[in-house]
Amino acid sequence: MLRPPTLLESSSKKPRLFIDCSTIDPKSSSEVANAVHSSGQGKFVDAPMSGGTLAANAGKLTFMIGASQDVVGRVTEILSLMGKRVVHLGPQSSGLKGKLANNYLLAINNIATAEAMNMGIRWGLDGHALADMINTSSGRCWPSEVNNPVPGVSEGAPAANDYVGGFATSLMNKDLGLAMKSATETGIEPRLGSVCREIYKMVEANDKLKGKDFSVVYQWLKGAA
């Protein structure tokens, strides 16, 4: 009597996939990938995500993947169950490099938006009117439009809920540090990142602001904490 094939045997035609959605440094990710590939365990894919809790709740996350071309289709099919967009950026570690470049820019844009909003409001401008103008002009960015740091300006943003939820300042500073470390290892000097990282460190060191969404930097800048 023939026994039914085991799960391992029935799936032996396709290599197992190890999809890592965390955000770590590309060098460590490559070391794990090499261990997986050299031992014949399967294919390792770095697939960090972007969009925060708002996109996660809405099923609209963006995944940036680093993988060999032969597994892109399978990986895309799997990740599309959790997000709306999967971007293949190149071979293994490329997803992480793209994510860190994106978060480096986001970290800077967030502080710049907070400064601009604080500036305009201190000048007597209405926060909603100022944000609406920025979001139809050249200053438009994700922190100004979706995750505005001024309470009540962006519906559903953490700022409207005392900065609860969202992406914690400590996590943003972690990603900023990873981006700067990886940049330095390849001979790149990240100039603005150093200033931003010090600001986020001071925000996180404030007992009233610690643990909240990184847009809470607005409260630190305006001296409300």
Number of C-alpha atoms within 10 A of each C-alpha: 3 4 5 8 9 9 8 9 9 10 11 10 8 11 13 14 15 16 18 17 17 12 20 20 18 20 13 11 20 17 12 14 21 15 14 16 13 11 9 11 13 16 20 26 27 28 29 23 23 18 18 15 16 18 15 16 12 12 16 19 23 22 26 25 32 25 23 14 10 8 15 17 10 12 19 17 11 12 20 17 11 17 21 15 17 20 15 22 16 17 14 23 27 21 27 30 26 20 22 25 18 15 19 23 14 17 23 17 19 24 22 17 27 23 17 18 25 20 14 14 15 12 9 9 14 13 19 16 11 16 24 15 13 18 16 10 10 8 15 16 17 14 21 25 20 15 26 28 30 25 22 16 21 19 14 14 26 26 26 17 12 14 23 16 17 18 19 19 23 19 14 19 23 16 23 25 18 22 26 22 15 18 16 12 11 8 8 11 13 15 9 13 19 13 11 20 20 12 17 22 14 14 25 22 13 12 9 13 20 17 20 22 24 30 27 30 26 26 20 19 16 14 8 8 14
